[in-house]
Amino acid sequence: MDMTPELEERLAKLQQKYAVMGQDMLSYIDGLLYADYLTYWDYIHLDVLLNLQTPRTPFPDEKIFIMYHQVSELYMKLVRHALEQIAHDESLTGEKMRVQLKRINSYYKALISSFEIMVDGMDKDQFLSFRMALLPASGFQSAQYRMIEIAATETKYLAAFESREAMTNATPDELYDNLYWKKGATELASGKQTLTLRQFEKKYAEEFKRLLAEYRDTNVLACYHRLSPADQKNPEIIAEMRAFDHAANVEWPSMHYKSAVRYLMKKPMDIKASGGTNWQQYLPARARRVTFFPELWSEDELKDWGRKHTEDALNQ
């Protein structure tokens, strides 16, 4: 290859870059010379990824169960990545926020449409058998699900519905103690915290409290309030926020409820969830009534929040 002016310019820039760092450019060029070519499978750690499924039973469909949950967690990480970009952008504009919200909504669309794998993609008898080997683990213990909620809205909107109004001037500890999902992990008979919840909080409570402080002024709703008046009235931004709210708090939990109804609802007594969670009251969007951005919905919309999706799940 000829030593063109373009190549000389780039070499000069590289030398300047490494000189500022106190490094020898020739050493880095030697490293580049001896380094092997990058491959697709090494770059995404394909072999590791495809061997992360370790079933605990001989039932074939347990692998489907594991892989789908792993895929879901990766999509939730994508959602968190977009939320972090909204929160940490010191020059955030309405357009930047709209772009990230649109990405979030595309991730939720993939999550929601793919959940049919969990509803109809497993043999019911196999599921009801292998799930007994998973006790007390539960999808309830998905920490990323909670992290998304924390990054989306004011903590008071994540409180249990009956105590939400009292949370306006609550302390951070009071807010944490009243998060709605804690009521979903109580034993149906005794009302005590399940082992599932105790394990979950032992591992993640401090991280959740740290995130509650971090996102207190940088959650999506807070960032929206700092936009210009024109951006706050922008119908495209409002539409993306409403779509995110509905997907996260109605459509996504309703798919879980639909799956639970298929596998766990049985007369005269429903089958217990693997983690002992109170799924009949916790999973339906209609029961939890969580809304990230209540100011963007009418009174009638909030009144009927999740009703249709809950009814559809029961009528499947």
C-alpha positions in Angstrom: 0.0 0.0 0.0 1.4 3.4 -1.0 2.1 6.0 1.7 -0.6 8.4 0.7 -1.3 11.8 2.4 -4.4 10.3 4.0 -2.4 7.4 5.6 0.4 9.8 6.8 -2.3 12.0 8.3 -3.8 9.1 10.2 -0.4 7.9 11.5 0.4 11.4 12.7 -2.9 11.5 14.6 -2.2 8.1 16.1 1.2 9.2 17.2 -0.2 12.3 18.8 -2.9 10.3 20.6 -0.4 7.9 22.1 2.1 10.7 22.9 -0.6 12.4 25.1 -1.0 9.1 26.9 2.7 8.7 27.3 2.6 5.6 25.2 4.8 4.3 22.3 2.7 4.1 19.1 5.0 1.4 17.6 4.2 -0.9 20.5 0.5 -0.7 19.8 1.2 -1.2 16.1 3.1 -4.4 17.0 0.1 -5.5 19.0 -2.2 -4.9 16.1 0.2 -6.9 13.8 0.3 -9.9 16.1 -3.3 -9.9 17.1 -5.5 -12.6 15.5 -8.5 -11.6 13.4 -11.7 -11.0 15.3 -14.5 -13.5 14.6 -18.3 -13.2 15.1 -18.4 -16.1 17.6 -15.7 -14.7 19.7 -17.1 -11.2 19.6 -20.5 -12.2 21.0 -19.1 -15.1 23.1 -21.4 -17.4 21.1 -20.1 -20.7 22.6 -20.7 -19.4 26.1 -24.1 -18.0 25.3 -25.3 -21.3 23.8 -24.1 -23.3 26.8 -25.8 -21.2 29.5 -28.8 -23.5 29.7 -28.5 -26.0 32.4 -31.9 -27.8 33.0 -32.6 -29.3 36.4 -34.9 -32.0 35.1 -35.0 -34.4 32.0 -38.1 -32.7 30.5 -37.2 -31.3 27.1 -39.4 -28.2 27.4 -37.4 -26.9 30.4 -34.8 -25.7 27.9 -37.5 -23.5 26.2 -38.4 -22.1 29.6 -34.7 -21.2 30.4 -33.9 -19.8 27.0 -36.9 -17.6 26.9 -36.2 -16.1 30.2 -32.6 -15.4 29.2 -33.8 -13.7 26.0 -36.2 -11.6 28.1 -33.5 -10.5 30.4 -31.4 -9.4 27.5 -34.3 -7.3 26.1 -34.7 -5.7 29.5 -31.0 -4.8 29.5 -31.6 -3.0 26.2 -34.5 -1.1 27.8 -32.2 -0.2 30.8 -29.5 0.9 28.3 -31.9 3.4 26.7 -33.2 4.6 30.1 -29.6 5.3 31.2 -29.0 7.4 28.1 -32.0 9.5 28.9 -31.0 9.9 32.5 -27.3 10.7 32.0 -27.6 13.0 29.0 -26.8 16.5 30.3 -27.9 18.1 27.0 -31.1 16.1 26.7 -33.6 17.4 24.2 -37.1 16.3 23.3 -35.9 14.7 20.1 -33.2 12.7 21.9 -35.7 11.5 24.4 -38.2 10.6 21.7 -35.6 8.5 20.0 -34.7 6.5 23.1 -38.4 6.0 24.0 -39.0 4.7 20.5 -36.2 2.2 21.0 -37.7 1.1 24.3 -41.1 0.6 22.7 -39.5 -1.6 20.0 -37.9 -3.7 22.7 -41.2 -4.1 24.5 -43.0 -5.0 21.2 -40.5 -7.9 20.7 -40.9 -9.0 24.4 -44.7 -9.0 24.3 -45.1 -10.7 20.9 -42.6 -13.3 21.8 -44.3 -14.2 25.1 -46.6 -16.5 23.2 -43.7 -19.0 23.5 -44.4 -19.1 27.2 -48.2 -19.2 26.8 -48.5 -21.9 24.1 -44.9 -23.0 23.4 -44.5 -25.5 26.1 -46.2 -28.8 27.0 -48.5 -28.1 30.0 -47.8 -31.4 31.7 -44.0 -31.0 31.3 -44.2 -27.5 32.7 -46.2 -28.5 35.7 -43.7 -31.2 36.4 -40.3 -29.5 35.9 -41.5 -26.3 37.7 -41.4 -28.3 41.0 -37.6 -28.5 40.7 -37.3 -24.8 40.5 -38.7 -23.9 44.0 -38.5 -21.3 45.4 -37.1 -19.5 42.3 -39.6 -17.3 40.5 -39.7 -14.8 37.6 -40.7 -12.4 40.4 -37.0 -12.3 41.2 -36.1 -10.4 38.0 -34.2 -7.4 39.3 -34.1 -5.7 35.9 -37.9 -5.5 35.9 -37.7 -3.4 39.1 -34.7 -1.3 37.8 -36.7 -0.3 34.7 -39.6 0.8 37.0 -37.3 2.9 39.2 -35.7 4.6 36.1 -39.1 5.3 34.6 -41.0 7.3 37.2 -41.3 8.9 40.6 -41.2 6.2 43.4 -44.5 7.2 44.8 -46.2 5.9 41.6 -44.7 2.5 42.4 -46.2 2.3 45.8 -49.1 -0.1 46.5 -52.2 1.5 45.2 -54.0 1.7 48.6 -51.0 3.6 50.1 -50.0 5.7 47.1 -51.5 9.0 48.2 -49.8 8.8 51.5 -46.4 8.5 49.8 -46.1 12.1 48.6 -43.8 13.2 51.4 -42.5 9.8 52.4 -38.9 9.2 53.2 -36.8 7.0 50.9 -37.0 4.1 53.3 -40.8 4.4 53.5 -41.1 4.5 49.8 -39.0 1.4 49.4 -41.0 -0.4 52.1 -44.3 0.3 50.3 -43.3 -0.7 46.8 -46.3 -2.5 45.2 -44.5 -5.7 44.2 -43.7 -6.6 47.8 -47.4 -7.4 48.4 -47.2 -9.8 45.5 -44.7 -12.0 47.3 -46.7 -12.8 50.4 -47.9 -16.3 51.3 -51.6 -16.7 50.5 -52.5 -18.4 53.8 -50.4 -16.6 56.4 -49.6 -13.2 54.8 -45.9 -13.6 55.6 -43.1 -12.8 53.3 -42.2 -15.7 51.1 -38.7 -17.1 50.9 -38.7 -15.9 47.3 -39.0 -12.3 48.5 -36.5 -12.7 51.4 -33.9 -14.1 48.9 -34.6 -11.3 46.5 -34.3 -8.5 49.0 -31.1 -10.0 50.5 -29.4 -9.8 47.1 -30.9 -6.6 45.6 -32.3 -4.3 48.4 -29.2 -2.2 48.6 -28.9 -1.9 44.8 -32.6 -0.9 44.6 -32.1 1.8 47.2 -29.1 3.1 45.4 -31.0 3.3 42.2 -33.9 5.0 43.9 -31.5 7.8 44.9 -29.8 7.9 41.6 -33.0 8.2 39.5 -34.9 10.5 41.9 -34.2 13.5 39.7 -33.3 11.7 36.5 -36.1 9.2 35.9 -38.1 9.6 32.6 -40.9 11.6 34.2 -38.5 14.0 35.8 -36.6 14.4 32.6 -39.9 15.0 30.7 -40.7 17.8 33.2 -37.4 19.5 32.4 -38.0 19.6 28.7 -39.1 22.9 27.0 -42.8 23.7 27.2 -43.1 23.0 23.5 -41.5 19.5 23.9 -43.8 18.7 26.8 -46.7 19.3 24.4 -45.1 17.4 21.5 -47.6 14.7 20.5 -44.9 12.4 19.3 -43.1 12.4 22.7 -46.3 12.0 24.5 -47.3 9.1 22.3 -44.0 7.3 22.9 -44.3 7.9 26.7 -47.9 6.5 26.7 -46.8 3.5 24.6 -44.0 2.8 27.1 -46.3 3.1 30.0 -48.9 0.8 28.6 -46.5 -1.8 27.3 -44.6 -2.0 30.7 -47.6 -1.8 33.0 -50.4 -3.4 31.0 -49.3 -5.5 28.0 -46.2 -7.1 29.5 -47.6 -8.1 32.9 -50.8 -9.3 31.2 -48.8 -11.7 29.1 -47.5 -13.2 32.3 -51.0 -13.3 33.7 -52.2 -15.0 30.6 -49.5 -17.7 31.0 -50.3 -18.2 34.7 -54.0 -18.6 33.8 -53.1 -21.3 31.3 -50.8 -23.3 33.5 -51.9 -22.5 37.1 -55.6 -21.8 37.1 -57.4 -24.9 38.1 -60.8 -25.5 39.8 -61.6 -25.7 42.6 -58.2 -24.4 43.8 -55.5 -22.6 41.7 -52.0 -24.1 41.6 -49.5 -22.2 43.6 -46.7 -20.3 41.8 -43.2 -21.7 42.2 -42.2 -18.9 44.4 -45.4 -18.9 46.4 -46.3 -15.5 45.0 -49.8 -14.2 45.2 -50.1 -14.3 41.4 -53.9 -13.9 41.2 -53.6 -10.4 42.8 -50.1 -9.5 41.7 -49.9 -10.3 38.0 -53.1 -8.7 36.6 -52.5 -5.1 35.5 -56.0 -4.4 36.6 -55.1 -5.3 40.2 -51.7 -3.6 40.5 -52.7 -0.4 38.8 -49.2 0.9 38.3 -48.8 3.8 35.9 -45.5 5.6 35.2 -47.0 8.8 33.8 -50.5 9.2 35.2 -50.7 12.9 34.1 -50.7 11.7 30.4 -53.9 9.6 30.8 -57.5 10.7 31.3 -59.5 9.8 34.4 -61.5 7.3 32.3 -58.3 5.6 31.0 -56.9 5.3 34.5 -60.2 4.0 35.8 -60.2 1.2 33.2 -56.4 0.6 33.4 -55.7 -3.0 32.4 -59.4 -4.1 32.6 -59.6 -5.5 29.0 -56.3 -7.3 29.1 -57.2 -9.0 32.5 -60.6 -10.0 31.1 -59.1 -11.4 27.9 -56.6 -13.5 29.9 -59.4 -15.0 31.9 -61.5 -15.7 28.8 -58.8 -17.4 26.8 
